[in-house]
Amino acid sequence: MTPPRPIALSDDHVARIESADGPLYDPRWRMLEDADLDLLADRLTRGRPRPIPIFAYGSLIWNPGFAVQGRRRATAVGWHRSFSISLDHFRGSPDRPGLMLALARGGRCEGLVLDIAEGTETQSMRAILSRELVAHELADNACWIEVETDRGREQALTFYADPVGTQTARLTVAEQARRLARAAGAAGSGAEYLLRTVRGLAEHGIHDDYIWTLQQQVADEIEAATGVSRE
């Protein structure tokens, strides 16, 4: 892995992206209710150790949204980050589609294990599953994977490892950058998501060559489209 490079993408770049209207979720989805979330949580965590470990590699690093008892560095064995899920909702729209981060087979992915605070399992699992899986159509996108931590090898629950039931996009890094530099929807822009992710990784001393290359290219794309330049 090469030494960390400066973060080229900035708040100024993100501010240059025009907002866009679009649906927050796919209108065809059947949304998960509390009872569905509790059944899914039970299926995923029954017989598993406590506290429940969540492997975070993207937005869960900078915005977990649940009660965290402890954090530790972890490496997912046999996985790598990939902006491979196509979005026409949330941080994308039909006219300005976006991309969502997932885990793809091969390589290694540094992230964090976030332990759910004991005593908050019901509320925390509802919060995680309603945010990550959203609908019945996406409910199979949770699985346990092997990670390496300072405790050795262990299992952690993660999301969108080899995603199913989604529209995938096999794009080069340059193509991903062009899409993310323009993507916007009801939840904001693709560039904003990428910036918050790269900053979250940097805050924890995690460097991913792919993410750093992508944010550099997204910054270049926004500059080319808007005339903004880095100082």
Buried (B, 14 or more C-beta within 10 A) or exposed (E): EEEBEEBBBBEBBBEBBEEBEBBEBBEEBEEBEEEBBBEBBEEBBEEEEEBBBBBBBBBBBBEBEBBBBEBEBBBBEEBBBBBBBBBBBBBBBEEBBBBBBBBBEEBEBBBBBBBBBEEBBEEBBBBBBBBBBBBBBBBEBBBBBBBBBEEEEBBBBBBBBBBEEBEBBEBEBEBBBBBBBBBBBBBBBBBBBBBBBBBBBBEBEBBBEBBBBBBBBBBBBBBEEBEBEEE
